[in-house]
Amino acid sequence: MASLWDYPDFDAHEGVHFFDDPASGLRAIIAIHSTARGPAAGGTRFWHYADSADAVTDALRLSRGMSYKNAMAGLPMGGGKGVVLAPADRIKTPALLAAFGKAIETLGGRYVTAEDVGMTDADMVAIRAETRHVSGLPVAAGAAGGDPGPTTAQGVFLGVKAAVARALGKTDLAGIHVAIQGVGSVGGGLARLLAAQGARLTLADVHPDRATALAAELGASAVAADAILAIEADVLSPCALGAVLNRDSIHALAVPIVAGGANNQLATPADAARLHARGILYAPDYVINAGGIINVALEYLGGSDRAAVDQRVAGIRARLNQVWDESDATGDPTAIVADRIAQRLIGRR
């Protein structure tokens, strides 16, 4: 088995912590990429992995992405990520959540969690019983915080509008065809925002009934999950899991824009160049999907309300245009440009 240092996605992480609590069944990884800007903030993913090495890769990639995301969002937070290895039955017990909360507490505030795939705000409440280093808790109306999904969707919606204006020269979304992969909290929220603006939608999800039901609600179309990446449209919006843009899928793309809420959309660094070579405008994932972390970070830091969250989320458009402008000036792929800007902000290069 390869050592941790040999993983391709190990990037001078400050710490990678493994937790094993047989009494509760907890097996978890907390990866801290950087605390240069503040405590490492990033949600926890609850997922069943066929191979535990895949969980390590996820933790490494996602934590690095959070460093870049928080830096590009102008937040005084570093980057980290929690991964809880779900059992085959995918059942979360109170004991498992309590054990994970205790694991976070051992890090002394270097890592701050919130919900991600497979986790809910109710789970955050359970974890909060063991550590104060948690966000994404239920909050009163008008306050910063709570479920980050809707705010992520809000930011992605603004990013799609920016990309359409940039690549297609259109400020109106009426009639713009958007293909959305994954219609959970983020993708579903995005679909509703786009539909309200008159966009034409094609939806897909690994749970076909969910895509079909939302399509019926919004007057959209639904296709099989394995067909969405090749749909001819104006925008492809990946809003499910990562690594969906690879050599084969990029070759099959029939869109001028890729702008979606999923983390780590590129399977390899070389895929940034593949998108660029095809002339596809790519919105780097951790720039466009920063709305959720903005929301829960301001909750954790305190002193902010919903208006402050909305103001910061509105800045996603300017950050995307900064990346696109530098890409145009240098000829470098947008994903490479975004990494370069983020690395400067965290003092890595």
N, C-alpha and C positions, 0 to 999 in steps of 0.2 A: 504494500500500500504506500502511495506517495506521501511524503511529509507535507505538512501544512504549507511550508514555504514553496513547495513545488506546484501548488495549485495555480493555474494560469491567472486566476482572479485575485490572488493574494497581492496586495498593493501596499506594502509597508504598513499594514494595519497595526494600530497601537495595541490591540488585544483581541484575541478570539477565545471566548470562554465556553467551556462545555460543562453542562450540568446533567447529572444522572441521579434521580431520586427513586429508588425501587419501590418505596412505600406508596408513593402516589402514582407511579408510572411515568413521571416526567423525564423526558429526554429532550434537551434544548441546547441551542447555541445562541450566544449573544456575541455579535461581532462589532467591535468598535474600530471604525476606520480612522477617524480624526476627532480630536477635541480642541483643535487649534482655535476655533471660533466660539467654543462653549461646550456644554455637555452634549454627548452624542445622542441625537434624537432620531427616532425612526420606529415605525410600528412593528408589531409582532405578527408573524405569519404562522398559522396553524394548518399544517399540510401533511398528508401521508406521502412519504417518499419510498419508492421501491428500493433505493440505494441511499444509505446515509451520506455517501460522498456528495450526492446531489444536494442534500441539505446544507452541507458546508459551502458548496459553490454558491447556492442561493444567498446564504448569509454574507459571504464575502462580496458578491456583486451588489446586493441590495444595500449593504452598509456603505460601500463606496459611493453608490448612487445617491444616498442620503447626504453624504458630505457635500457632494456637488450640488444637490438640490437645495439644501439649506443655504449654502453660500450664494448661489445664484438668486435665491429669494431674498437675500439681504438679512437673513435671520442670524442672531447671535447664538447659533447652535452648531455643533459638529454633526457627524454622521455615524449612526449605528443601526443595527437591525437585530431583532429577535426572531428566531425560528424554533417553533415547538414541533417536534416530530410527532405527528398524530398517529395513534394506533390504527390498525386496519379498520376498526369500526368507527373511527373518527369521533369518538365520544370524549367530550371534555368533562372531567369531574371537578367538583369544588376543591378536592384535595390537590389535583394537578394544577389548577389555577393558583391556589395558595402557595404551592411549592415554587411556581414560577415567580410569583411576587417576591418570595423570600430570596430567590436567586438574583433578581434585580437589585434587591436591597444590599446584597453583599458587595455590589460594585460601588456603593457609596455615592451615588448621584452622577457617576460618569455616563450612565445610560438612562434615557427617558423613553418609555414606551408609549404606544397608542395602538389602536386597532389596525389590522391589515387583513389580508385574505384569511377567512376562517375565524376571525375574532369579531366581537361585538362590543358595544358600549357597556352592556351588562357584564361582559367578561372583564372590562377595565375596572368596573366597580369592585368586582371580586378581588382583582389584583391589588387594588388600592388599599384593601384591608391589611396588606403586608408591606407596602412601600408607598411613599408619597411621590415617587419618581414615575408618575403615570399621568397621561393626559387622554383626551378623547372621552371624557366623562360626560354624562348627561348634564346639561346646563339650562338655565332659564332662557326664555326667549329674549333675543337681543344681545346675549352675551357671546363672547368668543368661546369656541370649543364645541364639544359634542361630536357626533359621528362625522368623520372627515370626508366621507364619500360625496355628499352633495356639494361641498365646497371644491373638492377635486373636479367634479363634473363642471362646476361653474368656470373654473380656470381653463379646463380643456375647451369648453364652448368658446371662451374668449380667444383662445389660441387658434381654434379652427377658423373663426372669423378673420383673425389676422392673416392666416395662411391663405385663405381664399382671396383676401384683398391683395396680398403680395403676388400670388401665382396667377390668379385669374382676373385681377383688376376689378373685382366686384365687392361692393360694400353691403349688398343685399343678399341674404341667404335663400331667398325665395327661389325654389326650383333647383338649388344646388343639391347634387346627389351625394349623400354620405353613406358609406358602408361601415357599419359598426360591428366589430368583433367583440362579443361579450356584453351582455345587457344586465349586469348586476347593479350594484349601487352606483358606480361611476358611469358605466355605459348606458344604463337605463336613464339616469338623470340627464346625461348628455342628450340622449334621444328625445326626451321631452322638451328640453330647451331648444333643440334644433327644429323639432316639429312646430313649436310655437312661432318660429320665424319663417315657416313655410318651406323648410328643406324637404327634399325627397329622401326617404330612408330605406336602406336594406339592412336587416338585422340578422345576427346569428349568435348562437350560444351553444355551449356543450349540453345545456339542458334545453332541448328543442321547444318544449312546451312554453318555457319562459319567453323565448324569442317570438313564438307564434302569438302568445297572449298580448305582448307589448305591441307587436305589429298590428293586431286587430284594434287595439286601443288608439293607436296613432295614425291609422290609415297607411301603414308602411308595408313592406314586403319582408318575408323571412326566408332564409335559405339555410342549407345544412352548414354546420360549423366548418367542415372541410372545404367549403366552396367560397367562403366570404373573401379570402385573400386574393382571389382572381376575378372578383366582380369588377366590371367596367363602371367607374364612378368618377366623381370629381375629387373625393376625399376618402381615403381609407383611415379609419380610426380604430386602432387596436386598443381594446379596453379589457383584455383578459389577462392571461399570464404572459411571461416574457419569452424572449428568444424566438419570436414568430417570424422575424425578418432575417432570412438566410439566403444562401446562394439561389436555391430553387424558387423560394417564394418571391424574392425580389425580381427574378427573371419573369415571373408570371404576373406581376402587378400590372393593372390596367388603370392607373390613377396618376394624376400629376402631383398629388399631395398625400403625405402620410402624417397624420396629426392625431394622436390618441393618448389615453390615460394610463396604459399599461407601463409597468416598470421594466427596464432592461429589454426593450423591444428588439435590439440588434443581437443576433446570436453570437457574432464575433466582431471584433473591431474592423475587419475587412469589409463587413457589410455596410458600413458608413460610406465607403468609397463606391460600393456597388450602386447604392441609391443615387449618389452624386453623379456617377457616370451615366445613369439613365435620365438625369435631369429632373428627378423627383424631388420636390421641396419637402424636406424632413424637418419636423418640429422635434428637437431633442426631448426625449421623454421626461427627464427630470426637470426641464424648464417648464414645459406646458402643464405638467401634472402637479405643480407645487401647491395648489390651493389647499389641499387637505392638511399638509404639514404647516402651512401658514396659520390655518385655523387652530390646530391643537397646540402649536408652539406658543401662539399668543395667549391661549388659555393657560398654559403652564407658566409662562413668564408673568402673567397677571397684568392688570391695569389697562386692558383693552376691551373693546366691545365689538359688536358685529360690524359696525361701520368701519372700524379700523381694519378688520379682516378684509372686508370688501375692497377697501382702498388699496391694500397690499396686493390682493389677488388681481386687481385691475392692472397692476404693473407687469403682469406676465406678458402682455402684448409688447411692451417696450423691450423687455428682455429678449424675447424671440427676435424682434427686429434688429437688436444689437448683434445677435448671433448671425442672422441672415446677412446683415450688412458686412460683417467681417468675412463671412464666407465668400460673398461676392467680390470683396476687395482682394482676398488672398487666393481664391480658387480652391480652398480647402473644404472638405465636406463639413456640413453643419454640426454633426456630432463631434468631430475632431475639434472644431472651433469652440463649442460649448465646453468640452473637457479642458481645453487650454485656459479659457477664462476662469473656470471654476478652480483649476489648480493654482492659478495666480492668487485667487481670493483666499485659499486655505494655506498658501505658502509652501506648496509641494514642489512647484517647478517655476 
